Amino acid sequence: MTISSAITAIQSLVGDRITQSASDLDLHGRNESHFPITPPDAIVYPISTKEVSQIAKICNDNGCPIVAWGAGTSLEGHALAVRGGISLDLSRMKAVLDVSQGDMVAVVQPGITREELNEDLRATGLFFSVDPGANASIGGMVATRASGTTAVRYGTMRDNVMGLEVVLADGRIIRTGGAMQKSSAGYDMTALFVGSEGTLGIITEVTLKLHGQPESSAAAICAFDRFEDAVETVIATIQMGIPMARIEFVDEKTAGAFNAYAGANMPEKPHLLVEFQGSDVSAAEDAKVFGELAADFGGSDFDWATSNEDRKALWAMRHNAYYACMGLRKGARGLTTDICVPISRLAEAVRATREDIGDSPLIGPILGHVGDGNFHALLLIDPDSPEEAAEAKRISANLAELALRLGGTVTGEHGIGMGKIGYMEAEHGDAWDVMGDIKRTMDPNGIMNPGKLLRPSNT
């Protein structure tokens, strides 16, 4: 039982939809973060759930690791084949299988990206709400329990996945949940797989909650002289119940990066980026109330974007923040981290993080979906400097420990992957071992994305 024998058996099943070309192996060994290139032994492109099931059986029988691949946008090395084996590229399974306008749900295959799905939904008057910034695949978003700019209003993937079809390690195909709004029938298996990072099974079909496209939307940028005032504006907005569609924070370094990358003309100060959705009347009224609140905290006049083109340009700039910030130091690698804390502790968390980065020689812009207490720090390091890598890891560790002290989590949306395994025991205690028990029950041979999320002895 070897990886090579698994590859031979899979080749007889899928023909030329398995490859070991150097360029493909290199592509599937790369990621958006600081982890080194880690190529798999082969890449397989399945086209059906049945094929995924057959491939899983072959891999299970041969002890061959199998790692799902979506769009490759994860930030903690989730899709890297760190123990070799098969990279299962699901990009050819991207169909919209069903849309029920009456139930406001869609059933899709995992390889479709969120932008492709919303383009397909445009004529229905519905849209899929979760927007992590990157044009990620839906399967990957489920596996990492993705969040994003719209979570403050529409929730995260946890709130928008209604059901799944999953192939288990032994090839069994199971279904969880469905289009119904609620169920009391046994364990919530859907929730188990949302955020499991491919360690329990391969997601082959997703039933998603949809939302009605708003009648009116308006977005704006507002500058503040002090970051504390921007963060306090966010806290007050949430506590007052003002219905924001998005509310984002960027610091002065990120504003400067936007100017250089996107030709923006933002003062190099902390900013809030906001969006209101609803009827023409409600969106205007919400914007007015928010504007008065922001002014109380010293916010500048708003730069409004009401046309679709201007709003898309604004949020495209925010979504490209990673690449904009990487431009602050040419040739650098990025160590990106994120935490989420109770909204009442947000200002304290941002202040402590800014001070820690300020005491460091590294450049570290801060930004985030602060409407739900989540923010990010992007630490730019020389890839050839062990000293800078160590300093970045020190700051990242301090950030994780800070989150736990404040009653939060070490990751609000990026997930654990390989990068944050070291914090799992501190956050979960004995529950982490229970996760390992579940893993061994569902994947006794440890073939499903080994080396991620769980205690090393359980992967």
Steps between C-alpha positions, in 0.01 A plus 500: 500500500676812376433842353633380165258208491214738578607726213509204262150388602358853475653543153312194379181662632532860375746476210662830410326683786792409722830678452849506640632779281752721675303819435177357643677358804664837562168685468328269748791527740471878529289707738423861590707504818850449634502120481755348260403341169379147575404309183276191516591176322219542246196715422164344416207685342177313583175585321238330720424394854524138387857555383593673826361198684702258289817707542450513877464121515822454304689745721362343817597150389854619419557736792537789258428854632229693318479879523213697347594800286262784416636837389819489708423822689527371858746672734606229745629234261173304502532357148868405507580130473752504784517119508482452125220315328218626281389859453133463407427804284123555500501787250319291235210435738351849483138463392201678651279195546181671615366842602171525689386859497206418723720339765788742434758220479750379243664160464848519351811292444806594704724634222285799408635828634288753684527749211395238245203404717379858538537559127279193442245628755480854360174450311324339799504805725696298757864493606740301714618728777828372646789706362848416634666729248683237298302333222506175694324178406179420686641164615806668644287762671296224665809308606658804666174646637573820310377843597564843353384854448125426509497279811379783723163486322470162329714275718785263414501166318379343825177695456459451124570130440179300529610159381789302352590194302830358626723210395658333802847346513368150425302626200157514659283787379286668764255789500446742785233765548302633206281785379280502810542784748544280806522142622521321836598165348820392667849646494563811290732331251500803271658713770760229561634526146480881477847600615645148501766605246472181295613280789175300522386471140478656153208739446339429161173696521383799704149633573528874565272763645440791262382856562302751300700757308453835676305778334762757588864499613733778598863471606734757650847565640548700817836607648588543868795670664529224761446129456332488842224726369445282193475186713272668754274604211473135400414392853237773536350411162455138597363582843245742350379235258563703184457241221834506318560281198877543543724692737874467451802652671834581334792669669717778361753258347224322310359833379843588362519159333161560333626830365805337344326186374161628385565868437276598792525839663448409864660701783754275669282462807282225644180455299167324516352360181124455533202387295126528557237289321123506489231715341590845374346651812644259759853503355502879497369520857754245628780691328385825658493353850840342455645824366383688809648231725835501318514879521460474878823298503687741273436327166559708187247573230401188311620422148186331368479234228142441388535371143568130451830581330625719784391251767668213318819703468494578873457139607742373235757726663420348839505146364843563347636628831732200534670575170498874565669453836752255356606786276619692805811283498604357166612139507361436847297200610191553708412339828132574537317440823155578631317492829143561607405644839174607665403836355539669840872404504572601141666836572723340763604225260582736212693735731714221642571362154602839363735552793660159454557557129615855568775368727616267222718576196240332276236669288159373611181658363179430694154469346192294547131424513472676831119496500523150647816554706734349240818664374822406322867587519720447196865471600745556213823306530814444299469138384876455548507631857446245779510788748207676336304176474554441871388854581185461291418173675555669837250773414255243366530298821443812709191577294359152553566512873341844516185369333466219752557733795220722373256211460544469125636251246839466333337513157178666396501375141835381366480168683768287663667307219864454599570850621293506818502143623715610791213703649227238479556349843495841667172589330320166518657296779369143509263578214802488267551137595132433433554640151778243465264224611253603229781507243615147585146368483427652159850468351685219683780489242560875524488569125280811505719813493749377760709750695226761537271622778543207739759387753788348297447159660144501357591587141 
